Structures are given as C-alpha cells and as structure tokens.
C-alpha cells in the first residue's frame, strides 16, 4: 500500500514538473535568483517543508524507540545472586 502511494506521488510530481517549465524570478529578502524553473522552486519548497516536518518527527520516533528498548531490557541481577 505504501509503495502504491509513493508511486502515485512520483507520477504526480513528474506530471507537475513536465507542465511547469516556465522560468520565474525568486526574491527572498536581499537575494534574487533569476530564471529558475517554476517546478524547481515548487519541488525545493516541498522538500524543505518535508525536512522541517520530517526531521523532528524522526527524532521523536527515535527517542520513543530507545525508551521502549530500555523498558524491554531485563533488570540486572544483584551481585552475589539471591
């Protein structure tokens, strides 16, 4: 199911890229980049958004897994046995 969703998104991205080839000028505060394809700007914005959302989620998932692993380890035997 996940593979199907990824395939559909890949097809949509390919269609979007092929249909949006006109050049645009990107201005951000003092920076100005001229003649950049619109698809490149949109894909960069999408990737940046995915990173901004994905990295904190990945860190939270990593912490949760480490906490679960810590709970699964059996307690250490006291020295000298019982």
N, C-alpha and C positions, 0 to 999 in steps of 0.2 A: 504494500500500500504506500509506504514511504517512497519507494522507488518510482512509483507511478506519479506521485505528487511532484517529485523532483524533475521527472521527465516533462510533465506539463509546464512547470515553471520555466524549464530550459527552452522549450518551444516558444513560449510567450516572450521570453527575453530575446530570442533570435528574431522573431517577427518584429518586435519593437525596434530592435537595432537596425534591421533592414529598412524599416519605414521611416526612421528619423535620422537621416544622414545630413540634413542641412546644418550649416555652421552657425554658431552663436558666439557671442562675447560674454565671458563670465567676469563679473566685477565683485570683489569682496574687499571691503574697506579700502585699502590702498593698492591692492593687487588687481591687475587686469590681464586676463588671458583672452586673446582674440582668436577667432576661427577654430573653435573646438566643436566637434560634432555633438549635437544635442543628445544623442544616445549615450555618448561617453560621459557627459555631465550627469545624466539621469542614473546611469549604472554606478558611477562613483558615489553619488548621493545615496543610492540604495545600499552599496557596500559599506559606506561609512555608518549608516543607520543600523545595519545588521551588526557591525562591530560594536557600536555603542550599546546596543541591547544585548548582544550575544556574549560579550566578554564578562559582564557582571553575572549573567545567568550561569555561565560556565564555572565561574569562581564559586558561586553559591552551591552549585551541584557538586563540585569537587569537595567543598567543606562538608556537605551533608554526607557524602560517601565516606569521608575519613572519620566522621563521627560514628557512622553506622559500623564501620570496621572496628573502631575502638570498643564499641559495645559488644561486638561478637567475640572478641578475644577472651579466652577464659582467664579468670583471676590467677595470679601467680601463687604457687604453693608456698606456704611459710617455711622458713629454713628449719630443718630438723624434722619435717613431716608433722604428723598429728600426734 
